[in-house]
Amino acid sequence: MRATYYDGNDILVIRLSDKPIHREVSQGWCTHISYAEDGTAVEIALC
């Protein structure tokens, strides 16, 4: 797991695994979760 903060855009990206992203789902205005093909969470983006 690794976390990256993009200061210019005020976005925190938390990468949970190295699996390729298959689909992304918005959970609201500033929360996006990316999933692998097997349904596991791969990445969380917060703004």
PQR file of N, CA, C, O and H, with PARSE charges and radii, in Angstrom:
ATOM      1  N   MET A   1       0.845  -1.167   0.000 -0.4000 1.5000
ATOM      2  CA  MET A   1       0.000   0.000   0.000 -0.0000 2.0000
ATOM      3  C   MET A   1       0.893   1.233   0.000  0.5500 1.7000
ATOM      4  O   MET A   1       1.940   1.262   0.648 -0.5500 1.4000
ATOM      5  N   ARG A   2       0.459   2.255  -0.742 -0.4000 1.5000
ATOM      6  CA  ARG A   2       1.179   3.528  -0.712 -0.0000 2.0000
ATOM      7  C   ARG A   2       0.173   4.663  -0.872  0.5500 1.7000
ATOM      8  O   ARG A   2      -0.882   4.498  -1.485 -0.5500 1.4000
ATOM      9  H   ARG A   2      -0.391   2.231  -1.268  0.4000 1.0000
ATOM     10  N   ALA A   3       0.513   5.785  -0.322 -0.4000 1.5000
ATOM     11  CA  ALA A   3      -0.339   6.974  -0.413 -0.0000 2.0000
ATOM     12  C   ALA A   3       0.452   8.095  -1.064  0.5500 1.7000
ATOM     13  O   ALA A   3       1.629   8.296  -0.766 -0.5500 1.4000
ATOM     14  H   ALA A   3       1.370   5.919   0.176  0.4000 1.0000
ATOM     15  N   THR A   4      -0.211   8.824  -1.962 -0.4000 1.5000
ATOM     16  CA  THR A   4       0.401   9.952  -2.643 -0.0000 2.0000
ATOM     17  C   THR A   4      -0.534  11.141  -2.530  0.5500 1.7000
ATOM     18  O   THR A   4      -1.729  11.037  -2.809 -0.5500 1.4000
ATOM     19  H   THR A   4      -1.168   8.660  -2.204  0.4000 1.0000
ATOM     20  N   TYR A   5       0.022  12.274  -2.118 -0.4000 1.5000
ATOM     21  CA  TYR A   5      -0.768  13.506  -2.021 -0.0000 2.0000
ATOM     22  C   TYR A   5      -0.325  14.459  -3.124  0.5500 1.7000
ATOM     23  O   TYR A   5       0.860  14.764  -3.257 -0.5500 1.4000
ATOM     24  H   TYR A   5       0.993  12.359  -1.891  0.4000 1.0000
ATOM     25  N   TYR A   6      -1.288  14.926  -3.911 -0.4000 1.5000
ATOM     26  CA  TYR A   6      -1.038  15.886  -4.977 -0.0000 2.0000
ATOM     27  C   TYR A   6      -1.470  17.264  -4.484  0.5500 1.7000
ATOM     28  O   TYR A   6      -2.651  17.609  -4.508 -0.5500 1.4000
ATOM     29  H   TYR A   6      -2.251  14.678  -3.803  0.4000 1.0000
ATOM     30  N   ASP A   7      -0.491  18.040  -4.039 -0.4000 1.5000
ATOM     31  CA  ASP A   7      -0.737  19.333  -3.412 -0.0000 2.0000
ATOM     32  C   ASP A   7      -1.445  20.315  -4.346  0.5500 1.7000
ATOM     33  O   ASP A   7      -2.352  21.029  -3.918 -0.5500 1.4000
ATOM     34  H   ASP A   7       0.469  17.760  -4.019  0.4000 1.0000
ATOM     35  N   GLY A   8      -1.046  20.356  -5.595 -0.4000 1.5000
ATOM     36  CA  GLY A   8      -1.635  21.302  -6.542 -0.0000 2.0000
ATOM     37  C   GLY A   8      -3.119  21.083  -6.780  0.5500 1.7000
ATOM     38  O   GLY A   8      -3.856  22.031  -7.049 -0.5500 1.4000
ATOM     39  H   GLY A   8      -0.309  19.776  -5.942  0.4000 1.0000
ATOM     40  N   ASN A   9      -3.558  19.832  -6.682 -0.4000 1.5000
ATOM     41  CA  ASN A   9      -4.962  19.503  -6.907 -0.0000 2.0000
ATOM     42  C   ASN A   9      -5.689  19.145  -5.613  0.5500 1.7000
ATOM     43  O   ASN A   9      -6.901  18.927  -5.625 -0.5500 1.4000
ATOM     44  H   ASN A   9      -2.959  19.062  -6.463  0.4000 1.0000
ATOM     45  N   ASP A  10      -4.960  19.083  -4.497 -0.4000 1.5000
ATOM     46  CA  ASP A  10      -5.507  18.716  -3.188 -0.0000 2.0000
ATOM     47  C   ASP A  10      -6.214  17.356  -3.242  0.5500 1.7000
ATOM     48  O   ASP A  10      -7.371  17.221  -2.842 -0.5500 1.4000
ATOM     49  H   ASP A  10      -3.976  19.260  -4.487  0.4000 1.0000
ATOM     50  N   ILE A  11      -5.487  16.358  -3.749 -0.4000 1.5000
ATOM     51  CA  ILE A  11      -6.026  15.012  -3.898 -0.0000 2.0000
ATOM     52  C   ILE A  11      -5.103  14.016  -3.203  0.5500 1.7000
ATOM     53  O   ILE A  11      -3.884  14.061  -3.371 -0.5500 1.4000
ATOM     54  H   ILE A  11      -4.548  16.468  -4.075  0.4000 1.0000
ATOM     55  N   LEU A  12      -5.691  13.127  -2.430 -0.4000 1.5000
ATOM     56  CA  LEU A  12      -4.964  12.030  -1.798 -0.0000 2.0000
ATOM     57  C   LEU A  12      -5.355  10.743  -2.498  0.5500 1.7000
ATOM     58  O   LEU A  12      -6.538  10.409  -2.577 -0.5500 1.4000
ATOM     59  H   LEU A  12      -6.681  13.090  -2.293  0.4000 1.0000
ATOM     60  N   VAL A  13      -4.367  10.017  -3.008 -0.4000 1.5000
ATOM     61  CA  VAL A  13      -4.597   8.742  -3.681 -0.0000 2.0000
ATOM     62  C   VAL A  13      -3.952   7.643  -2.842  0.5500 1.7000
ATOM     63  O   VAL A  13      -2.753   7.677  -2.567 -0.5500 1.4000
ATOM     64  H   VAL A  13      -3.406  10.288  -2.944  0.4000 1.0000
ATOM     65  N   ILE A  14      -4.760   6.679  -2.446 -0.4000 1.5000
ATOM     66  CA  ILE A  14      -4.276   5.540  -1.668 -0.0000 2.0000
ATOM     67  C   ILE A  14      -4.345   4.314  -2.567  0.5500 1.7000
ATOM     68  O   ILE A  14      -5.427   3.865  -2.945 -0.5500 1.4000
ATOM     69  H   ILE A  14      -5.734   6.651  -2.670  0.4000 1.0000
ATOM     70  N   ARG A  15      -3.189   3.787  -2.898 -0.4000 1.5000
ATOM     71  CA  ARG A  15      -3.096   2.609  -3.772 -0.0000 2.0000
ATOM     72  C   ARG A  15      -3.004   1.381  -2.874  0.5500 1.7000
ATOM     73  O   ARG A  15      -2.065   1.251  -2.088 -0.5500 1.4000
ATOM     74  H   ARG A  15      -2.310   4.152  -2.591  0.4000 1.0000
ATOM     75  N   LEU A  16      -3.973   0.489  -2.989 -0.4000 1.5000
ATOM     76  CA  LEU A  16      -4.047  -0.676  -2.123 -0.0000 2.0000
ATOM     77  C   LEU A  16      -3.359  -1.909  -2.694  0.5500 1.7000
ATOM     78  O   LEU A  16      -2.894  -2.764  -1.941 -0.5500 1.4000
ATOM     79  H   LEU A  16      -4.736   0.595  -3.627  0.4000 1.0000
ATOM     80  N   SER A  17      -3.291  -2.008  -4.016 -0.4000 1.5000
ATOM     81  CA  SER A  17      -2.619  -3.149  -4.645 -0.0000 2.0000
ATOM     82  C   SER A  17      -2.095  -2.733  -6.014  0.5500 1.7000
ATOM     83  O   SER A  17      -2.397  -1.644  -6.501 -0.5500 1.4000
ATOM     84  H   SER A  17      -3.669  -1.313  -4.628  0.4000 1.0000
ATOM     85  N   ASP A  18      -1.305  -3.614  -6.629 -0.4000 1.5000
ATOM     86  CA  ASP A  18      -0.739  -3.341  -7.943 -0.0000 2.0000
ATOM     87  C   ASP A  18      -1.575  -3.940  -9.071  0.5500 1.7000
ATOM     88  O   ASP A  18      -1.150  -3.930 -10.226 -0.5500 1.4000
ATOM     89  H   ASP A  18      -1.060  -4.499  -6.233  0.4000 1.0000
ATOM     90  N   LYS A  19      -2.752  -4.457  -8.751 -0.4000 1.5000
ATOM     91  CA  LYS A  19      -3.625  -5.023  -9.780 -0.0000 2.0000
ATOM     92  C   LYS A  19      -4.079  -3.917 -10.725  0.5500 1.7000
ATOM     93  O   LYS A  19      -4.202  -2.764 -10.310 -0.5500 1.4000
ATOM     94  H   LYS A  19      -3.097  -4.465  -7.813  0.4000 1.0000
ATOM     95  N   PRO A  20      -4.330  -4.248 -11.988 -0.5600 1.5000
ATOM     96  CA  PRO A  20      -4.830  -3.248 -12.922  0.2800 2.0000
ATOM     97  C   PRO A  20      -6.269  -2.832 -12.560  0.5500 1.7000
ATOM     98  O   PRO A  20      -7.064  -3.631 -12.065 -0.5500 1.4000
ATOM     99  N   ILE A  21      -6.563  -1.577 -12.822 -0.4000 1.5000
ATOM    100  CA  ILE A  21      -7.906  -1.057 -12.540 -0.0000 2.0000
ATOM    101  C   ILE A  21      -8.843  -1.474 -13.666  0.5500 1.7000
ATOM    102  O   ILE A  21      -8.553  -1.278 -14.846 -0.5500 1.4000
ATOM    103  H   ILE A  21      -5.917  -0.928 -13.223  0.4000 1.0000
ATOM    104  N   HIS A  22      -9.973  -2.054 -13.273 -0.4000 1.5000
ATOM    105  CA  HIS A  22     -10.974  -2.531 -14.230 -0.0000 2.0000
ATOM    106  C   HIS A  22     -12.150  -1.553 -14.331  0.5500 1.7000
ATOM    107  O   HIS A  22     -12.682  -1.323 -15.417 -0.5500 1.4000
ATOM    108  H   HIS A  22     -10.209  -2.214 -12.315  0.4000 1.0000
ATOM    109  N   ARG A  23     -12.556  -0.972 -13.177 -0.4000 1.5000
ATOM    110  CA  ARG A  23     -13.648  -0.001 -13.188 -0.0000 2.0000
ATOM    111  C   ARG A  23     -13.490   0.962 -12.020  0.5500 1.7000
ATOM    112  O   ARG A  23     -12.864   0.641 -11.010 -0.5500 1.4000
ATOM    113  H   ARG A  23     -12.124  -1.158 -12.294  0.4000 1.0000
ATOM    114  N   GLU A  24     -14.064   2.135 -12.176 -0.4000 1.5000
ATOM    115  CA  GLU A  24     -14.021   3.160 -11.129 -0.0000 2.0000
ATOM    116  C   GLU A  24     -15.442   3.567 -10.784  0.5500 1.7000
ATOM    117  O   GLU A  24     -16.298   3.688 -11.661 -0.5500 1.4000
ATOM    118  H   GLU A  24     -14.572   2.396 -12.997  0.4000 1.0000
ATOM    119  N   VAL A  25     -15.686   3.776  -9.488 -0.4000 1.5000
ATOM    120  CA  VAL A  25     -17.011   4.145  -9.015 -0.0000 2.0000
ATOM    121  C   VAL A  25     -16.899   5.364  -8.118  0.5500 1.7000
ATOM    122  O   VAL A  25     -16.080   5.400  -7.199 -0.5500 1.4000
ATOM    123  H   VAL A  25     -14.992   3.678  -8.776  0.4000 1.0000
ATOM    124  N   SER A  26     -17.732   6.367  -8.393 -0.4000 1.5000
ATOM    125  CA  SER A  26     -17.774   7.556  -7.551 -0.0000 2.0000
ATOM    126  C   SER A  26     -18.678   7.271  -6.363  0.5500 1.7000
ATOM    127  O   SER A  26     -19.806   6.807  -6.528 -0.5500 1.4000
ATOM    128  H   SER A  26     -18.397   6.338  -9.140  0.4000 1.0000
ATOM    129  N   GLN A  27     -18.178   7.551  -5.165 -0.4000 1.5000
ATOM    130  CA  GLN A  27     -18.948   7.339  -3.949 -0.0000 2.0000
ATOM    131  C   GLN A  27     -19.531   8.655  -3.432  0.5500 1.7000
ATOM    132  O   GLN A  27     -20.105   8.693  -2.343 -0.5500 1.4000
ATOM    133  H   GLN A  27     -17.261   7.928  -5.031  0.4000 1.0000
ATOM    134  N   GLY A  28     -19.392   9.697  -4.181 -0.4000 1.5000
ATOM    135  CA  GLY A  28     -19.850  11.018  -3.775 -0.0000 2.0000
ATOM    136  C   GLY A  28     -19.009  12.067  -4.470  0.5500 1.7000
ATOM    137  O   GLY A  28     -18.280  11.756  -5.412 -0.5500 1.4000
ATOM    138  H   GLY A  28     -18.926   9.666  -5.065  0.4000 1.0000
ATOM    139  N   TRP A  29     -19.101  13.287  -4.023 -0.4000 1.5000
ATOM    140  CA  TRP A  29     -18.425  14.406  -4.670 -0.0000 2.0000
ATOM    141  C   TRP A  29     -16.914  14.205  -4.748  0.5500 1.7000
ATOM    142  O   TRP A  29     -16.319  14.473  -5.791 -0.5500 1.4000
ATOM    143  H   TRP A  29     -19.694  13.540  -3.258  0.4000 1.0000
ATOM    144  N   CYS A  30     -16.292  13.750  -3.692 -0.4000 1.5000
ATOM    145  CA  CYS A  30     -14.826  13.696  -3.666 -0.0000 2.0000
ATOM    146  C   CYS A  30     -14.262  12.347  -3.241  0.5500 1.7000
ATOM    147  O   CYS A  30     -13.150  12.285  -2.717 -0.5500 1.4000
ATOM    148  H   CYS A  30     -16.776  13.533  -2.845  0.4000 1.0000
ATOM    149  N   THR A  31     -14.984  11.297  -3.448 -0.4000 1.5000
ATOM    150  CA  THR A  31     -14.488   9.970  -3.106 -0.0000 2.0000
ATOM    151  C   THR A  31     -14.702   9.041  -4.298  0.5500 1.7000
ATOM    152  O   THR A  31     -15.828   8.852  -4.759 -0.5500 1.4000
ATOM    153  H   THR A  31     -15.888  11.346  -3.873  0.4000 1.0000
ATOM    154  N   HIS A  32     -13.600   8.463  -4.791 -0.4000 1.5000
ATOM    155  CA  HIS A  32     -13.675   7.563  -5.937 -0.0000 2.0000
ATOM    156  C   HIS A  32     -12.906   6.284  -5.585  0.5500 1.7000
ATOM    157  O   HIS A  32     -11.785   6.336  -5.079 -0.5500 1.4000
ATOM    158  H   HIS A  32     -12.686   8.616  -4.417  0.4000 1.0000
ATOM    159  N   ILE A  33     -13.527   5.151  -5.861 -0.4000 1.5000
ATOM    160  CA  ILE A  33     -12.891   3.861  -5.584 -0.0000 2.0000
ATOM    161  C   ILE A  33     -12.729   3.110  -6.896  0.5500 1.7000
ATOM    162  O   ILE A  33     -13.667   2.992  -7.685 -0.5500 1.4000
ATOM    163  H   ILE A  33     -14.438   5.108  -6.271  0.4000 1.0000
ATOM    164  N   SER A  34     -11.521   2.606  -7.112 -0.4000 1.5000
ATOM    165  CA  SER A  34     -11.218   1.824  -8.308 -0.0000 2.0000
ATOM    166  C   SER A  34     -11.120   0.362  -7.916  0.5500 1.7000
ATOM    167  O   SER A  34     -10.570   0.020  -6.869 -0.5500 1.4000
ATOM    168  H   SER A  34     -10.759   2.702  -6.471  0.4000 1.0000
ATOM    169  N   TYR A  35     -11.661  -0.497  -8.772 -0.4000 1.5000
ATOM    170  CA  TYR A  35     -11.716  -1.919  -8.496 -0.0000 2.0000
ATOM    171  C   TYR A  35     -10.985  -2.731  -9.557  0.5500 1.7000
ATOM    172  O   TYR A  35     -10.921  -2.337 -10.722 -0.5500 1.4000
ATOM    173  H   TYR A  35     -12.108  -0.219  -9.623  0.4000 1.0000
ATOM    174  N   ALA A  36     -10.438  -3.861  -9.146 -0.4000 1.5000
ATOM    175  CA  ALA A  36      -9.829  -4.811 -10.071 -0.0000 2.0000
ATOM    176  C   ALA A  36     -10.941  -5.653 -10.695  0.5500 1.7000
ATOM    177  O   ALA A  36     -12.096  -5.568 -10.277 -0.5500 1.4000
ATOM    178  H   ALA A  36     -10.489  -4.181  -8.200  0.4000 1.0000
ATOM    179  N   GLU A  37     -10.601  -6.446 -11.671 -0.4000 1.5000
ATOM    180  CA  GLU A  37     -11.581  -7.292 -12.343 -0.0000 2.0000
ATOM    181  C   GLU A  37     -12.230  -8.300 -11.383  0.5500 1.7000
ATOM    182  O   GLU A  37     -13.381  -8.691 -11.576 -0.5500 1.4000
ATOM    183  H   GLU A  37      -9.663  -6.515 -12.010  0.4000 1.0000
ATOM    184  N   ASP A  38     -11.487  -8.717 -10.349 -0.4000 1.5000
ATOM    185  CA  ASP A  38     -12.036  -9.687  -9.394 -0.0000 2.0000
ATOM    186  C   ASP A  38     -12.888  -9.036  -8.300  0.5500 1.7000
ATOM    187  O   ASP A  38     -13.372  -9.725  -7.402 -0.5500 1.4000
ATOM    188  H   ASP A  38     -10.551  -8.399 -10.192  0.4000 1.0000
ATOM    189  N   GLY A  39     -13.076  -7.699  -8.369 -0.4000 1.5000
ATOM    190  CA  GLY A  39     -13.937  -6.998  -7.425 -0.0000 2.0000
ATOM    191  C   GLY A  39     -13.240  -6.427  -6.207  0.5500 1.7000
ATOM    192  O   GLY A  39     -13.883  -5.773  -5.386 -0.5500 1.4000
ATOM    193  H   GLY A  39     -12.683  -7.139  -9.099  0.4000 1.0000
ATOM    194  N   THR A  40     -11.948  -6.654  -6.068 -0.4000 1.5000
ATOM    195  CA  THR A  40     -11.226  -6.101  -4.925 -0.0000 2.0000
ATOM    196  C   THR A  40     -10.882  -4.638  -5.173  0.5500 1.7000
ATOM    197  O   THR A  40     -10.631  -4.234  -6.309 -0.5500 1.4000
ATOM    198  H   THR A  40     -11.426  -7.185  -6.735  0.4000 1.0000
ATOM    199  N   ALA A  41     -10.873  -3.855  -4.113 -0.4000 1.5000
ATOM    200  CA  ALA A  41     -10.520  -2.437  -4.219 -0.0000 2.0000
ATOM    201  C   ALA A  41      -9.032  -2.299  -4.510  0.5500 1.7000
ATOM    202  O   ALA A  41      -8.204  -2.945  -3.869 -0.5500 1.4000
ATOM    203  H   ALA A  41     -11.077  -4.183  -3.190  0.4000 1.0000
ATOM    204  N   VAL A  42      -8.702  -1.459  -5.474 -0.4000 1.5000
ATOM    205  CA  VAL A  42      -7.315  -1.244  -5.886 -0.0000 2.0000
ATOM    206  C   VAL A  42      -6.818   0.131  -5.448  0.5500 1.7000
ATOM    207  O   VAL A  42      -5.668   0.281  -5.036 -0.5500 1.4000
ATOM    208  H   VAL A  42      -9.375  -0.935  -5.995  0.4000 1.0000
ATOM    209  N   GLU A  43      -7.701   1.143  -5.542 -0.4000 1.5000
ATOM    210  CA  GLU A  43      -7.266   2.514  -5.283 -0.0000 2.0000
ATOM    211  C   GLU A  43      -8.437   3.328  -4.752  0.5500 1.7000
ATOM    212  O   GLU A  43      -9.584   3.124  -5.151 -0.5500 1.4000
ATOM    213  H   GLU A  43      -8.636   1.022  -5.877  0.4000 1.0000
ATOM    214  N   ILE A  44      -8.134   4.248  -3.851 -0.4000 1.5000
ATOM    215  CA  ILE A  44      -9.105   5.192  -3.311 -0.0000 2.0000
ATOM    216  C   ILE A  44      -8.557   6.590  -3.534  0.5500 1.7000
ATOM    217  O   ILE A  44      -7.419   6.882  -3.165 -0.5500 1.4000
ATOM    218  H   ILE A  44      -7.203   4.413  -3.527  0.4000 1.0000
ATOM    219  N   ALA A  45      -9.363   7.455  -4.135 -0.4000 1.5000
ATOM    220  CA  ALA A  45      -8.954   8.851  -4.367 -0.0000 2.0000
ATOM    221  C   ALA A  45      -9.895   9.762  -3.598  0.5500 1.7000
ATOM    222  O   ALA A  45     -11.116   9.647  -3.707 -0.5500 1.4000
ATOM    223  H   ALA A  45     -10.288   7.218  -4.434  0.4000 1.0000
ATOM    224  N   LEU A  46      -9.316  10.670  -2.819 -0.4000 1.5000
ATOM    225  CA  LEU A  46     -10.077  11.613  -2.001 -0.0000 2.0000
ATOM    226  C   LEU A  46      -9.630  13.028  -2.318  0.5500 1.7000
ATOM    227  O   LEU A  46      -8.435  13.291  -2.453 -0.5500 1.4000
ATOM    228  H   LEU A  46      -8.325  10.763  -2.730  0.4000 1.0000
ATOM    229  N   CYS A  47     -10.590  13.940  -2.436 -0.4000 1.5000
ATOM    230  CA  CYS A  47     -10.214  15.336  -2.677 -0.0000 2.0000
ATOM    231  C   CYS A  47     -10.824  16.236  -1.618  0.5500 1.7000
ATOM    232  O   CYS A  47     -10.623  17.450  -1.650 -0.5500 1.4000
ATOM    233  H   CYS A  47     -11.560  13.726  -2.326  0.4000 1.0000
TER
END
